[in-house]
Amino acid sequence: MAYQNVIFQRYGKNITINAELSSGQIYLVEHPDGEIAGQTLAVMAGVNTVIEGAVSVDEVVADPNSMTAIASYVSSRGSILQGSILDNLCGFNPELSERALSFSKQLGLYDVLTQLPDGLETKLADMPTIPLSHSSIRLINLCFQLARPTPFLLIDKPEIDLDIDTWPKLAAVLESESSKGRTLALVTHNTVFKQLANQTITVDEAREKQRGASNE
């Protein structure tokens, strides 16, 4: 997978992404300004507008915005859709339920959700307030994106809103996904997650260029 002169604008400046990513690697996207690093991740996931550039996947050139079809992206802000908790876990796609529930158990979320009066069938739209902590909402978002059968997973600040005890659980899941050939890209300053990365993509604002470099 390669990003070729993918340009996006932030704070009135053009930032160019030129990076090659390999299957099964975990990349750390870095910039002194966390907002720019986060925007870079969103652009790589195909969810933010770009000025120009292309992405090649298996040597097939595509529009950067088409990455949404093969990338799972978790922003730093959790969101809950309407419907039941299970609907949100699987993104309203019953075929993903088994995988999403498996991840929820690995992350310690399943026991929390099943303690609710209606368990996984709790209808969020019927309640005046959502009976879930920020941590649970974040984990639901993570479980859904993890469950999607995509080869590329991008997470902005994986540690945010999560209990400290959950960090190593999520780190273990991410490491497992990488070992199965999934490519990961993270934006984080958290040591638990930074140490997972074996490659770094640094946004060089001065040169308006992004390059990949090995940590090894």
ABEGO torsion letter per residue (X at the ends): XBBBGBBBBBGGBBBBBBBBBBBGBBBBBBBABAAAAAAAAAAAAGABBBABEBBBBGGBBBBAAAAAAABBBBBABBBBBBEBAAAAAAGGBAAAAAAAAAAAAAAGAAAAAAABAAEAABBAAABABBABBAAAAAAAAAAAAAABBBABBBBBGAABGBBAAAAAAAAAAAAAAAAAGBBBBBBBABAAAAAABABBBBBBAAAGBBBBBBAX
